[in-house]
Amino acid sequence: MIEEIIYISAFNVNPDGTIGIRQTTDVVKDGVVIASSYWRTVLAVNDPSADTILGVDTFYGNIAAYTWSIAPEPVAEPAE
């Protein structure tokens, strides 16, 4: 039997509040991984696509929400 398993394999919170995500897709045949592919993205603070990528009320979704609730406000660029 061949199946596809998709999971988050990296979740990195950066000092500026952004979150680096790596999603892995494994193709498994008879319990053995025969192929893997990766998809990466970086979520900005309060990124509207977070629910689509991490899911609503999931482990990683809750970590992102908490991280962004305590993240410092971004510093405005000085006007020239």
Secondary structure, 3 states (H helix, E strand, C coil): CEEEEEEEEEEEECCCCCEEEEEEEEEEECCEEEEEEEEEEEECCCCCCHHHHHCCCCHHHHHHHHHHHHCCCCCCCCCC
